[in-house]
Amino acid sequence: MKKTFFFWCAGLIVLSSLSCSTVPKKAASDWLIDPSPFKARVVESADRRSLSIENGLVRRTFRTSPNLATIGLDHLVTGESLFRAVRPEAVLVLDGKKVNVGGLLGQADQAYLLPEWLDRLTAEPGAFAFTSFEQGLIEPRFPYKRVRWAPDSNWPPPGRTLTLHFAPTAPEFQGIAVGVHYEIYNGLPLISKWITVANSRTRPVRLGSFISETLAVVEPEVSVGDVENWDRPNIHVETDYAFSGMSPKSASRTVFWVTDPGFTTQVNYALHTPCVLECRPPLGPDADIAPGESFATFRTFELLHDSTDRERKGLALRRMYRTIAPWVLENPIFLHLTSTDPAVVRQAVDQCADAGFEMIILSFGSGLNMESEDPAYLARIKELADYAHGKGIELGGYSLLASRSVDAANDVINPKTGKTGGAIFGNSPCLGSAWGRDYFRRITSFIERTGFNLLEHDGSYPGDVCASTSHPGHRGLEDSQWTQWRTITDFYAWCRARGVYLNVPDWYFLAGSSKTGVGYREVNWSLPRERQIMLGRQNLYDGTWEKTPSMGWTFVPLVQYHGGGEAATLEPLSEHLDAYGAHLVQNFGYGVQACYRGPRLYDTEATRTLVRKWVEWYKTHRGILNSDVIHVRRPDGRDFDAILHFNPGLKEKGLLLVFNPTDEEIEKELSIPLYYAGFTDTARIREGEGPARTLRLDREYRISLPVKVPARGFSWFVIE
């Protein structure tokens, strides 16, 4: 993207073009390069009538009298204010009655809020009233036991918490206390929020529904007429109540942008501008809170962007996941083993240990049954796990949960028909049924009794609702989604506390999952090998905009997968070393682990040498290859494509891979952006293990790098 600046000089207009796609400020003050100056804090005003949470990047401000309400949301880097009008801190339905938590009335215009208006605002009669606040350090959402290699990270993430306490003013809600909780993180323009409802009376209270976040934000698009696809504010909003999707967008179930009929001065004639953020479950939770108990909502995470550039927004999002879900940085090298035959498993363990692989997944089609409670079967699997552990290899397996039918008594009941069928995957067991409860008991027991280190959990809960009134895990339709989500996320938290690695083909990262598909079409792995390689590299490039490389798995069909015959498979491996090597290079080079699916890693000494070579290369450069990426050029088969890893905190601050998919050698000069690697003047760069040379950066923090890449080959460069 080019910006053109107009300078008025002696009556003349001077035009200057500056590429600003990824360079918003000087490197020394950019939080994406050095986040250390930006410390979170809670600030109370001298008159004690306002509070704020801030970290030098973002600030959320609250008025505390005559009730508490958000009165500001500012990006401190850009100077942009996202806030427009006062709303309550939360909206609850308790025992069938709607009540606001906090909030202020009387704003003169919903388009903006002036400081001189604040003293005129009044408390809403009947709303829960602010009583006090407390602050502290961030505590972990759940335990995280780190047992395998990952880049350095903190759990919990450093930052500050602010808890706002509210008490009822209406008699019918006496004995109910509400907490509004915020977290703000060091070095990241991110704020999270959730609500707790505590019951100290002698009878239960039912929380029918809630809105845990409602923000009236500045409208990013103004139009007199209606627009089919309105622009959204430059803020990423995500919650941990997510399922049935492999991206934050497709898995989002709780983030709604709605209209504001009270905003009568907006430009849109019909008042249809979607300029209010609401975070709420699509159904329920319809939860009974027993005396002495409390209820916690899902958590909302709000990441404020300081640019509209796709790469910078992706870098911010990936930094968010590294911070609030550091288990996504675990990135073991694994084999997708297609057999549980003890001889085959032992041979695979020996090969993995020899080649440097770190984990074996007894995959679908292997015959593994993680629901078994047969003592002899468990003993046999434990013996295999012990053998793997003795060779330094982790062992785990595959289990299918949803997208199958159990029976009429245990499947989810369609509320439209009163029968099974019509679920997201046609049929699916209800996690709150007797079978569902027993399933999690069996899986938990299997992991404990065998010592498994990993669960590949297919068909994870996709969000199905269930109208059954006889399942023991939920009361009826209204609470069925919430209780099933709680069941699976509680189980994932148990796995995370135990150090069990989670491969889950849905967006459960904020609940403890480490990896999902990088993004591919399964039947593409039945195409000819050459097309698989090109499509695979496109998937790697496209799949690392929203995910860190370690958050995605890709695929390598060592044996036939979805058909395709000999032209699609790598076996016999020794006869297809070029294709096998291409997969190894591009997957390890992107830092994305593949499901190498088959019964073995190598068949001859030449194949063994190839696998060991690229595993050793990956481990030599593991730090930088597991760092973030800059997308240099997308693969299209017509010219070079390239990806750049960077990390200003490492000795190897950058690693560039350049691929040539054509039949002719490519020789050209590439413009390589080194801003995010922390370079300002010069950089030392070497091709492969060759000698280093010093190149000077231009004013856009780029180097001009001459490259010569052989036909159907690649080159790699280390930048220090």
N, C-alpha and C positions, 0 to 999 in steps of 0.2 A: 504494500500500500504506500502511496506517495502522498505527502501533504505539501501543499504549496503555500508559502508564507508571503504576504504582501508587506513590503517595507516602504513607507513614504519618505523619500529623500529628495529635498529641494524640488518638490513638485513632480517628481518622477516616481513611477511605481516600479520597484525592483522585485523580481520574482526569484524565489529560491526554493528548490526542491530538496526535500530531506526524506529519506526512507525511514519511517518510524514504526515499522510493523512490530518490532519487538524491543524498542529502545525508548521507554517513556521518560527516563531520568538518567542521571549519571550513575555509573556502576556502583560507586561508593555508597549510594543511599538507596539502592534497590533491594527490597526485602527478598526477592527471589534469588539474589546473589548472596547477600549477607543479612539474615533475619535478626541477628543478635541485638541490634539497638532497640527493637520494638517489643517492649515489655508490657505485659498486661497489668492493669491496675483498676481499682474501684475508687472513685473520687466522690466525696460529698461536698456540696457547696457550703460556704461559710454560714449562710442563713439556714442551712439544713432543709431547704425546700426543694432541692434537686439532687439527683445522683447521676453518675455516669459510669459505664464500663468502657475502657478504651485501651489501645495499645500502640498509639502512634500511627496506625493504619486505618482503623475504624473506631467510631464512637457511637454508642447508643445512650441517649440521655432520657432521664425520667423526671417528671414532676411528682413530688411526693405529697403535696397538699393542695386542696382539701381531700384528695384521694390520689392514688398513684396511677400514672399513665405515661407511656412513651411519648416524648415530645421532640425527638430528634434521632435521625439515623444518618450519619455522615461518613463519607470516605475522605480520610484526612490527607491522602496522597493527591487525589484529584481536586479536592475541595468541593466535591459534589454532595448535595443533600438529596437523599432519597425520600425523606419524610414529607408528608403532605398534610395529614389531619390526624387528630386524636382518635384512638379506638380503645376499647377495654383490653386488658392484658390477656384475658381468656373469657370464653363463654362456656358455661356448663349447663347441662340439663340434669337436675337432681330430683329424684322421685317425681319425674314428669314435669318439673317446673324449670323454666329457663331463667338463668341468673348470670349477670356479668360479674367479672372479677376486676376490680379497679375501673379506671376510665374516668373521663371528665366531660362535662357537657358545656355548651355555650360558645363553641368556636364560631366566629363571625362568618368565615368563609372556608369551605373545605378544600380550596385550592392551595392555601398556604397558611402558616401559623406565625403570627408576629409575637415577639416577646412581651409587648405591652398588653396583649390579650390574656396572658396567662393568669393574672390576678383576677380576671373576671370569670374564669371557668369555675364550675360548681360540680360537686359530687352528685352522682346519680343516686336517687333514693332506692334503697333495696339492694344495691350492689355490694359485693364483698369489699370491705374497707381495708386499706393498708394499715398495718400496725407496727412493723419493724423490719429490719433487714440484717443480714449477716453476710460476711464474706470469708473466703478461705482459699485454700489450694484445691486444684482439681483432683478428684478421686477417680479411680478406674471404674468404668461402667460394668466391667466384669473382670475376673482374673485372667491374666495372659501369661502362660508358661512358655518361655522361649527355649526351644530345645535344638534348633537347627540354625544353619548359617543364615544371617540376614544382615544388611547394613545397620550401623548403629542407629538406635532410635530410643525414644523415651516412652514409657508407659507407667502411669498416665501422662499425657502431654502436659508440659508446663504451661501454666496460666493461672487465672483467678476465677473463682465462682462468686456469684451474687445470688442470694436467696431472699426473695421478697415474701413476707408473711401477710396473709389476709384473713380477716375474721368476718363472720356474717353480721349483717345489720338487720336482716329480716328474721322474725321469730322462728319460722319454719326450718331455718337452716342452722339453728343453734346446735353446737357440738360438732360442726364441720369446720375444718381448717384447710386453707388452700395455700400451697407454696408455689411460687413462680420462680423457676430456677434458670439462671443464665451461666454460661461459661464463655470466657474470651481467652484466646490462646496467644502465647508469645509468638511474634514473628509471622503472623498469618491474619489476613483480613477476614476472619471467621468468627461468628458468634453462634452458639447453640442455645436451645431453649426447650424446657419441658415443664410439665405441671404435675404436682402431687395433690391428692385429696385425702385427708385423714379424717377418720370417724371416731370421735370420743364419746358418742352417745350410746345408749343401751340397746339400740336396734339398728339393723343394717340400713344403709342408704344406697340407692341404686343410681349409678352414673349412666344415664341413658346415652348421652353423646357429649362431645366436647369440641371446641375450637381452641387449640392450644396456642395458636399464633394468628393474629389478625393485624395487618399493617396496611394503612392507606398510604400508598407510595405515589411519587410523582409519575404521571403518565408518560411513558416513553414515546408514544405516538399520539398525535392529535389529528382527528379527522371529523369533519362535520357529518359525513355519511358513515355508515357502518363499513367495517373492513372484515374480509373473510378470515385473515390470519393477522391478528394484531401483534405488533412488536411487544416484547416483554422487557421489564426493567433489566438492567445489566447486573443481575444478581443470580447466583445459582442457589436454589433451595432444594434440599434433599432431606428425607427422614429415614430412620432405620425401619420404618413400617413399609417394606418394599418386597415385592415378589413377582414371579412370572415375567421376568425380563432379564436380558443380559447387558443392559445399559441403564444409566440412571434415568433416562427418559422413559424407556419402555417399562421399567419396574416401578415407576412413581405411581402411588395410589392415594396420596394424602395432600398434594400440593395443588391448590386451586386458585386461579386468578379470576376474580368475580367483579361484577359491575358495582357501582356506588350510586344508587338513586338519590342519595342526599347531597351528592356533589353536583349542585344545580348550575354551577358556573363553568362546568367543563365545556369543551368545544363541541363534542358530539351531540347532535340535536336530540337523539333519542336517549341520551345518558347511558350508552352501552359500552363506554370505555372500560376494559377490564383492568382496573387500577387498584384493586384491593387484594392482598395476599391473605388467603385462609389456609391453615394447616389443620386438617381434621380427618378422621377415618371415614371411609365411604359408608360404613355400616357400624352401628354400635358405638362403644363396646358393650353397652347394656350390662355393666358389671355391678354386682352386689359387693359393697364394701362393708365387711363385718365390723362389729364394735371392736375398737382397739387396733383395727387394721388401716392400711393406707393403699392407695392406688397411684401408680405412676404412668403417665402417658408415654407415647413414643417421643423420641428426641428429634427436633428440627435443627438442621444445620444451614446457616445462611452465609454464603461466601460472596463478598462484594468485590466485583471486578474493577480494575483500574484501567482497562483497555477493552476495545472491541476486537482486537487482533485474535485470531483463532488460536495461534500457538501460545500466546501469553495467557489466554484464558485456560487453555489446556494445562499449561504448567502450574497455574494456580490450583486447578482442580486436582491434579495429581499430587501436588504438595499437600492438599487437604487430606487425601486418603492416606498418605504416608504418615501424617500427624495423628489423625483420629482413629486409624486402623492399621497400626504398624505391622501386624501379622501379614498384611498383603505383601510385605517385602521379602518374606520367606519364599525361596524359589528353588526347591530341590530339583535335581535332574532325575527323571524317572522313566521307567519302562512300563508300558501297558501290556502286561503279560496275559496271554490268552489261554492259559491252562493252569489247573491246580494239581496236575500230576506231580507227585513229589520229586520225581527225577527231573522233570522239566523245570520246576521251581528252583531246585538246587543248582542246576546248570545256569539258570538265569541269575541267581544270586552270585555265583562264582564269576560270571561274565561282568556283571555290574561292578562288583568289587575290583575286578581286574581293570576295567575300562574307566573307572572313576564315576560311574553313576551312583546315585545316593538313595534311591527309593524304587520299590516295585509295587505297582498297583495290580492286584488280581482283578482284572477288568471284567466287564460284561462279556459273556461268552466263555468265560473261564470255568464256569461251573460252581463258583463260590456261592455259598449260602450263608449270609451273615445273620439270618433269622433262626438258624439251627440252634437247638439246645441239646443235641445229642452229645453226651460226654466223649464218646470215641472220636466223633468228628472234630469237636473242639480241641481234643488232645492232639489230633493230627495236624490241625492248622497251627496250634501253638508250637508244635515241634518245628514247623517250617519257619515261623516267626523267630523262634530262638536261633535257628540256623542262620537266618538273615542277619539278626542282630550280632551274632558272633563274627560276621564278616563286615560289620559296620554299615549294613544296609537296612533301611527302614522298610517295613512291609505293611501294606494295608489293602483295602478291597472296596468293591463296588456293591451298592445296595440301591434297589429301585423302590421308591416310596409311592409317589403319585403316578398318574397316567397308567393306571391299571385298575382292574375291578377285583374286589374281594368277594362280596356277596351283598344281597339286598339289605341285610341287617347292618352292615358296616360301611357301605358306600355313602357318599354325600347324597342327600335328598334334594332334588330340584324343587325350589319353592313354587315354581309355576305349575308343576305337574303332580307334586307330592310323591314322585317316584325317583328312582335312580336315573342317571343319564343327563346329558346337557351340562356336564361339568366342563371346565376349561379344556381338559384333555378327553372329553367324552364321559369317562367314568373315572372316579378316584375315591380311594378310601377316605373317610373322615378321620382326622387326627384325634377327634374327641370321641370316637367310637371305642367300643371294647377292644376291637382289633388294633386301632391306632394307639391306644395306651399300651397294649401289649407289645406292639412293634418296637416302640422306643425302649421298653424294658429289655427286650431281646437284643437289640442292637447295642445298648449300653453294656449289657452282660457279655456279649461277644467280644467287644473291645477290651473289657477288663480281663476276661479269662484267657484271651489269646495274646494280649500285649500288642495288638495292632497299633500302628503309628499314624494311620491315615484312613479317612473315609471319603470315598467318592460317592456323593449322595445325589443320585439322579432323580428327577421328578420331585425335587424339593417342593414344599408346600406352595402351590401357585395362586392361592387366594380364593379357593372355592368356598362358597357359603353352603350351609346345610340346614334344611328345615326340619330335621328330625327332632323330636322331643323326647326320645328314649335313649340317646347316646349319653353315657355318663360324664363326658368331658365338657358338655355345654348344655344350656337350658333350652335353647331353641334357635331360630334363625338369627335374631338380632345380636347374639353374643358369639355366634359360631365362627366368624372370621377372626375376631380378636383372640379367642381362646386357642384356635389352631395356630395362629401366628406365635402366640406366647409359648406353645408347646415346642415348636421347632426351634425358636430362638433360644429358649432355655436349654435345649439339648445342645445347640451349637456353642453356647457359653460353657457348658460342661466340657465339651471337647476342647475348647480353647484353653480352659484351665488345666486340662490334663496334658496339653501339648500335642493333641491329635490334629493333624493337618486336614483341612477341609477343601476338597474340590467340589464345587457346587455350581451347576449350570444356571444359576440365577443370581440376582444382585443382592446377596446376603453379606456383603463385605462389612457393613457396619454392625452386623450381628456376629461376626467371627469368621466368616469364610475367607479363604486366601486367594482363590483362583476361580475363574470362569472361562468360558471360551473366548479366545481373542476376537472371534467373529469370523465364521466361515460356514459354507454350505456343505453338509456332510457328503452328499453325493459327488461333490467335486473331487473327492479323493479316489473316485473310480475313473477319473479322466487320465489320459496319457501322462507319464511322469513329467515331461517337459512343461505341460500346462499346469500341473500341480505346483511345480516350483514357482512359476510366475504368479499364479493366483495366490499361493501361500505368502509370497513376499508382499503382494498388495494387501492381503489380510493383516500382515504384521504392521505395515505402514498405517493402514486405516484404523487398526485396533488399538493404537497407542496414543490417540488424541485424548481420550477420556480416562483411559486406564494406564497405570504404570506398566512397563513391560512384564513385571512379575505377576500382575493380576490376570494375565490371560494365558491360556494354553492353546497351542496349535496341534497339528496332527501330522504324523508320518506313517503311512500304511506299509509297514514292512511286509505284511501279507495282504491278500486281497480284501478290500473293504467296499461294500456296496457294489460289488461286481467290477467290471473293467478288464478282467483277465490279466494276462502277462504284461500288457503294455502299461498297466496302472500300478503294478506292484514292484517292490524292490527285491523280493526273494526270487531266485537265489541272490543274496546280497553281494557276493563276490563278482557277479556279472553286471552289476549296476553301481559300481563305485562312484562314478561321476555324479549320478543323481543322488545317491546316499550322501555323498560329501556336500553337495549343494544344499540339501536340507540341513545338515549339521551346521554349516557355515552361517546360513541366513538366520536360523533359529537362535543359535548361540550368539550371533552377532547382534541381533535385536535385543537379546536378553529375555527372550520368550521361550519357555520350555515347551517341548512337544510331547504328545502322547506317542512315543515310539511303540507302535502296536504290532506285536508278534511274539514268537516263542523264544527269540534270541536276539542278541545285539550283533554278533558276528559269526561267520561260518568258516573263514580262512584266516591265515596270518595277515594277509594283505588287508582284509576287512577290519581285523582287530587293530592294526596299525592306524588305519584311517580314523576309527572311532576314538582311539586313545589320543591321537594327535589333536583333534578338535576339542575334546573334553579338557585336555591339558591347557590348550590355548585359552579356552573360556575361563578356567580356574585361575590362570595366570593374570588375566585381566578382569576378574570377577567383580571387583569393586566398581570400575567404571562401566562395565557392561550391565550392571544392575542399577546404574544411575539413570537419570531422566534423559529424554531425547529431544532433539530438534529435528523436525521433518524437513529435509533438504530438497528432495525431489521424489515424487511418487513414481513407483514402477508402472511403465506402460508398454514395455517390450520394444520400444522404438529408439530409446536413448538410455543414457545412464540413469540410475536411481541411487539415492544416498540417504543415509541416516547418520546423525551425529549424537553420540552420548556425551554428556558433560557433567562435571561435578567440581566446582571451584575448591572444595575441601580436600581433594585428593592430589597426590603427586601427579598421576595421570589425569589431567583435568579434562581431557577430551579423547574420544576415540571415534574416528570417522570410518564408515564403510561405504565403498562405492562399487556398485554392481554394473556389469555390462551384459545385458541379455542378448546382444546382437551378434551377428556372425563376423563382425569386423572389429578390429582394435579401435578403441576410443581414445583419442588424445585431445585434451582441451584444458582450459583453465577454469576452475570452479571458484565461485565466491562462497566462502564458508563463514557463517556467522559465529563469532566467538564471544559475544557480549555476555551470555549467561554462564560461560565458563570462567568468567572473572578476569579476562585479559583486557588490557587497556592500550598497550603500546606495541609489544612484540610477543611472539609465541614461538617456542621451539617445537618443531614437528618432524617426525620421522616416518617413513613408509616401512611398514612391517618391522623387522628387526634391524633395518638399515641405519645409517648415520643420521643424526639430527641436523636440521638447518633452522635458521632463525628467519621468520617472516614478520614484516611490520603490518599492523592493523591500520585500516583506513579510518576515516571519521565516523563510519557506521559500524565500527568494531568488527570488521570482516577482514579476512585474508584472501588473497588471490593465490590459489593453489594449483600448480600444473599437475595433471594426472595423466597416466597412460595405463589403461585397463585392457587386458587381453580379451579377445572374443570369448563370449560365454564364461567370463571370469569375473574376478573381483580384486579390489585392492583395499588395504586397511592402513590407517595412519593413527599414530599416537601423538597427542598434543600435550606438551608439558610447559 
